[in-house]
Amino acid sequence: MVSITVARKSQSFVLPVAPASAETMELSAIDRVPGLRHTVRSLHVFRHEGSRRVDGARPAEVIRAALSRALVEYPAFAGRFVGSAAAGEARVACTGDGAWFVEANADCSLEDVNGLDYPLMVSEEELLPSPEAGADPTSIPVMMQIFRHDL
């Protein structure tokens, strides 16, 4: 495994830009099946082509702002899972608590790790976000980590 250093610059919940109704939503029949409910960890890699944005905004700033706007239309993603998953009674409380968002820097470029064609070149713990200490990751519908590489 390549030795990569990841520095997490900021970690916080992104809140919706406007309040949403504080409802509790039922999950679908599939989502209520205890054996099918689990955390889906995925990694999406995008190569940056071309110059920086004209306004100078960093990608993480742009994504954070867009996520905050999207959470107004999709309040379940800013909520928390509640109820018993084991009993098939899990629901989503639209609490407006936000989606977990991490901005990180890596000391390598995508070219240095061959575009992550071999995902195990960098450890999963470095690539994917973890919530703040004490938070239950299975209660948070959306967590994401955005990388940038500064040379």
C-alpha positions in Angstrom: 0.0 0.0 0.0 1.3 3.5 -0.9 2.0 5.8 2.0 -0.4 8.6 1.6 -1.0 11.4 4.1 -4.5 12.7 4.4 -5.2 15.9 6.4 -8.8 16.5 7.2 -9.2 20.3 7.1 -12.7 20.7 8.2 -15.5 18.3 9.4 -19.0 19.5 10.2 -22.6 18.9 9.4 -23.9 20.8 6.4 -27.4 22.2 7.3 -30.2 23.0 4.9 -30.2 26.7 3.8 -33.9 26.9 4.9 -35.8 25.0 7.5 -37.9 22.0 6.4 -41.0 20.5 8.0 -40.1 18.3 11.0 -41.9 15.2 9.8 -41.0 11.5 10.3 -41.0 9.5 7.1 -41.6 5.8 6.7 -39.0 3.8 4.9 -39.9 1.6 1.9 -40.7 -2.1 2.5 -37.2 -2.9 1.2 -35.5 -0.4 3.5 -37.3 -1.8 6.6 -35.9 -5.3 6.1 -33.2 -5.6 8.7 -31.0 -7.9 6.6 -31.0 -5.4 3.7 -30.3 -2.2 5.7 -26.7 -1.4 5.9 -24.3 1.4 5.2 -23.3 1.8 1.6 -19.8 3.0 1.2 -18.9 4.2 -2.2 -16.0 6.1 -3.8 -16.4 8.4 -6.8 -13.3 9.7 -8.5 -13.4 12.7 -10.9 -10.3 14.0 -12.7 -10.2 17.8 -12.8 -9.7 19.0 -16.4 -9.0 22.6 -17.2 -8.4 25.7 -15.1 -9.9 26.7 -11.8 -13.2 28.3 -11.5 -13.3 32.0 -12.5 -14.6 32.9 -9.1 -11.7 31.1 -7.4 -14.1 28.8 -5.3 -12.6 25.5 -4.2 -14.6 22.4 -5.2 -15.4 21.6 -1.6 -17.0 25.0 -1.2 -19.1 24.6 -4.3 -20.3 21.1 -3.3 -21.0 22.2 0.3 -23.2 25.1 -0.9 -25.0 22.9 -3.4 -25.6 20.2 -0.7 -27.0 22.8 1.6 -29.5 23.8 -1.0 -30.4 20.2 -2.0 -31.1 19.3 1.7 -34.1 21.7 1.5 -35.7 19.7 -1.2 -34.6 16.3 0.3 -35.1 16.8 4.0 -34.6 13.1 4.8 -30.9 13.4 3.9 -30.5 16.0 6.6 -32.4 13.9 9.1 -31.6 10.9 11.3 -32.7 7.2 11.2 -34.9 6.4 14.2 -36.7 3.4 15.4 -35.5 -0.2 15.5 -33.9 -1.5 12.4 -33.8 -5.0 13.9 -37.6 -4.9 14.3 -38.1 -3.5 10.9 -39.5 -0.2 12.3 -36.8 2.2 11.2 -38.0 5.6 9.9 -36.3 8.9 9.0 -36.9 11.9 11.3 -36.5 15.0 9.2 -34.6 16.8 12.0 -32.6 19.2 9.8 -29.4 18.1 11.7 -27.5 18.0 8.4 -25.3 15.8 6.3 -21.8 15.0 7.5 -19.2 16.8 5.3 -15.4 16.5 5.4 -12.9 18.5 3.4 -9.5 16.8 3.2 -6.2 17.3 1.5 -4.0 14.5 0.2 -0.3 14.7 -0.3 -0.5 13.0 -3.7 -2.3 13.6 -7.0 -4.7 11.2 -8.8 -1.8 10.5 -11.2 0.4 9.5 -8.3 -2.0 6.7 -7.4 -2.9 5.9 -11.1 -6.4 7.4 -10.8 -7.2 5.0 -8.0 -7.5 2.2 -10.6 -6.4 0.0 -7.8 -8.5 1.3 -4.9 -6.5 -0.5 -2.2 -3.6 1.8 -3.0 -4.9 4.1 -0.3 -6.6 2.8 2.8 -10.3 2.9 3.1 -10.0 4.8 6.4 -8.2 7.6 4.6 -10.6 7.7 1.6 -14.0 7.6 3.3 -15.4 9.8 6.0 -16.2 8.9 9.6 -18.6 10.9 11.7 -17.5 13.0 14.7 -16.7 11.1 17.9 -19.8 9.8 19.6 -22.0 10.0 16.5 -23.6 6.8 15.4 -22.7 6.4 11.7 -25.7 4.2 11.0 -28.1 7.0 12.0 -26.7 9.5 9.5 -28.2 9.1 6.0 -25.5 11.1 4.1 -21.8 11.4 4.8 -19.2 12.6 2.3 -15.5 13.5 2.1 -14.1 15.8 -0.7 -10.4 15.8 -1.5 -8.3 18.4 -3.1 -4.6 18.2 -3.9 -2.4 21.2 -3.4 1.0 21.3 -5.0 
